[in-house]
Amino acid sequence: MAELFPDVDDVVKPERKGLARHLDNLVTWWALSGGFVFVALVVMSIVSIVGRKLFSAPIDGDMELLMMGAAVGSAAFLPACEMHDHHIKVDALTTWMSVRARAALDAIAHALLMLAAIAITWRTALYTFECYENTEVSALLLIPLRQPVVLLVPSFALLAAAALYRLMVSAQQTRGVSA
């Protein structure tokens, strides 16, 4: 059964020094910027709804802006989730395993996530160039699609870096070295 408050001993919270500390600060600030995007989207939505109901004057293209902003904002949270190992885990089948065995499974999961994040970063960057070459624009506001898409690339690159860090922490724990 899932615990509301997991055992503190099972949670790996390594002390971050050097490059890991800088990466932690970067992904934290990046996630905060994603939060600011969502705050701006909420304000825009409120203004649009009030304008629509009271003055029959909504913000044109509010749904387009909402979709683009939500994609950029939510992608900004992914590196922080990985850096702090706060992704959803289903551990119903691994509770009987030792800490080192679970760390080995975590290392495999972090490695797979890192490879996926690298592939997504690469393909998103290529799509940005394709949007530029084809001059793709949004339907209503005619915003060049490369603008929101290019903002996704750093989020996915930071996700890959955070997954690499978590892979190294899990590998150390698998070997029995304190992280």
C-alpha positions as CSV (number, residue, x, y, z in Angstrom):
1,M,0.0,0.0,0.0
2,A,1.3,3.4,-0.9
3,E,2.3,5.6,2.1
4,L,1.4,9.2,2.3
5,F,4.8,9.9,3.9
6,P,7.5,7.5,2.7
7,D,10.3,6.4,5.0
8,V,12.9,9.1,5.1
9,D,15.7,6.5,5.0
10,D,14.6,5.2,1.6
11,V,14.7,8.6,-0.1
12,V,18.1,9.4,-1.6
13,K,18.9,13.0,-1.1
14,P,22.5,13.4,-2.1
15,E,24.5,16.5,-1.2
16,R,25.0,18.4,-4.4
17,K,28.4,19.9,-5.0
18,G,30.1,21.5,-8.0
19,L,28.4,20.9,-11.3
20,A,25.4,19.0,-9.7
21,R,24.7,22.1,-7.6
22,H,24.7,24.3,-10.6
23,L,22.5,22.0,-12.5
24,D,20.1,21.8,-9.5
25,N,20.0,25.6,-9.4
26,L,19.4,25.9,-13.1
27,V,16.5,23.3,-13.2
28,T,15.0,25.0,-10.2
29,W,15.0,28.4,-11.8
30,W,13.8,26.9,-15.1
31,A,10.8,25.3,-13.3
32,L,10.1,28.6,-11.6
33,S,10.0,30.3,-15.0
34,G,7.5,27.6,-16.1
35,G,5.4,28.5,-13.1
36,F,5.5,32.2,-14.2
37,V,4.3,31.1,-17.6
38,F,1.3,29.4,-16.0
39,V,0.6,32.4,-13.8
40,A,0.6,34.6,-17.0
41,L,-1.8,32.1,-18.7
42,V,-4.2,32.2,-15.7
43,V,-4.2,36.1,-15.8
44,M,-4.7,36.1,-19.5
45,S,-7.6,33.6,-19.2
46,I,-9.3,35.6,-16.5
47,V,-9.0,38.8,-18.5
48,S,-10.3,37.0,-21.6
49,I,-13.3,35.5,-19.7
50,V,-14.2,38.7,-18.0
51,G,-13.8,40.6,-21.3
52,R,-16.0,38.0,-23.0
53,K,-18.7,38.1,-20.4
54,L,-18.8,41.8,-19.5
55,F,-17.7,43.6,-22.7
56,S,-18.1,41.0,-25.5
57,A,-14.4,41.5,-26.1
58,P,-12.3,38.4,-25.4
59,I,-8.6,38.3,-26.1
60,D,-8.2,37.1,-29.7
61,G,-6.4,33.8,-29.9
62,D,-6.5,33.1,-26.2
63,M,-6.8,29.4,-26.7
64,E,-3.8,29.3,-29.1
65,L,-1.7,31.2,-26.5
66,L,-3.0,28.9,-23.8
67,M,-2.0,25.7,-25.7
68,M,1.4,27.1,-26.6
69,G,2.1,28.4,-23.1
70,A,0.9,25.2,-21.4
71,A,3.3,23.1,-23.5
72,V,6.3,25.4,-22.7
73,G,5.4,25.7,-19.0
74,S,4.8,22.0,-18.4
75,A,8.0,21.0,-20.2
76,A,9.9,23.4,-17.9
77,F,8.8,21.3,-14.8
78,L,10.2,18.0,-16.2
79,P,13.9,18.6,-15.4
80,A,13.1,19.5,-11.8
81,C,11.0,16.4,-11.3
82,E,13.9,14.2,-12.5
83,M,16.6,16.1,-10.6
84,H,14.8,15.6,-7.4
85,D,13.6,12.1,-8.3
86,H,9.9,13.0,-7.9
87,H,8.5,11.1,-10.8
88,I,5.7,8.7,-10.1
89,K,7.0,5.2,-9.3
90,V,5.1,2.0,-8.9
91,D,7.0,0.1,-6.3
92,A,4.4,-2.6,-5.5
93,L,6.6,-5.3,-7.1
94,T,9.9,-4.1,-5.7
95,T,9.2,-3.6,-2.0
96,W,10.8,-6.9,-1.2
97,M,14.0,-6.0,-3.0
98,S,17.1,-4.6,-1.3
99,V,18.0,-0.9,-1.6
100,R,20.8,-1.7,-4.0
101,A,18.5,-3.8,-6.2
102,R,16.0,-1.0,-6.4
103,A,18.8,1.4,-7.1
104,A,19.8,-0.8,-10.0
105,L,16.3,-0.7,-11.4
106,D,16.3,3.1,-10.9
107,A,19.6,3.4,-12.8
108,I,18.0,1.5,-15.7
109,A,15.0,3.8,-15.7
110,H,17.1,6.9,-15.5
111,A,19.2,5.7,-18.4
112,L,16.2,5.0,-20.5
113,L,14.8,8.4,-19.7
114,M,18.1,10.1,-20.5
115,L,18.1,8.4,-23.9
116,A,14.5,9.3,-24.6
117,A,15.2,12.9,-23.5
118,I,18.2,13.1,-25.9
119,A,16.1,11.8,-28.8
120,I,13.2,14.2,-28.0
121,T,15.7,17.2,-27.7
122,W,17.2,16.2,-31.1
123,R,13.8,15.8,-32.8
124,T,12.4,19.0,-31.3
125,A,15.4,21.0,-32.5
126,L,15.0,19.5,-36.0
127,Y,11.3,20.4,-35.9
128,T,12.2,24.0,-35.0
129,F,14.3,24.2,-38.2
130,E,11.6,22.6,-40.2
131,C,9.0,25.2,-38.9
132,Y,11.4,27.9,-39.9
133,E,12.0,26.6,-43.4
134,N,8.3,26.0,-44.0
135,T,7.2,29.2,-42.3
136,E,4.6,27.4,-40.3
137,V,2.3,29.7,-38.3
138,S,-0.6,29.3,-35.8
139,A,-4.1,29.4,-37.3
140,L,-5.5,32.5,-35.7
141,L,-2.7,34.8,-34.5
142,L,-0.2,33.7,-37.2
143,I,2.6,33.3,-34.6
144,P,5.5,31.4,-36.1
145,L,5.5,27.9,-34.6
146,R,9.2,27.9,-34.2
147,Q,8.9,30.4,-31.4
148,P,7.1,28.1,-28.8
149,V,8.8,25.0,-30.2
150,V,12.3,26.4,-29.7
151,L,11.4,27.1,-26.0
152,L,10.9,23.3,-25.5
153,V,14.4,22.4,-26.5
154,P,16.2,23.7,-23.4
155,S,13.6,21.9,-21.2
156,F,14.3,18.6,-22.9
157,A,18.1,19.1,-22.8
158,L,17.9,19.9,-19.1
159,L,15.8,16.8,-18.6
160,A,18.5,14.7,-20.3
161,A,21.2,16.3,-18.0
162,A,19.1,15.7,-14.9
163,A,18.5,12.1,-15.9
164,L,22.3,11.6,-16.3
165,Y,22.8,13.0,-12.8
166,R,20.2,10.7,-11.4
167,L,21.7,7.8,-13.3
168,M,25.1,8.5,-11.6
169,V,23.5,8.7,-8.2
170,S,21.6,5.4,-8.7
171,A,24.8,3.8,-10.0
172,Q,26.7,4.9,-6.9
173,Q,24.0,3.5,-4.7
174,T,23.9,0.3,-6.6
175,R,27.7,-0.1,-6.0
176,G,27.1,0.7,-2.3
177,V,28.9,4.0,-2.4
178,S,27.0,6.7,-0.5
179,A,25.7,9.4,-2.9
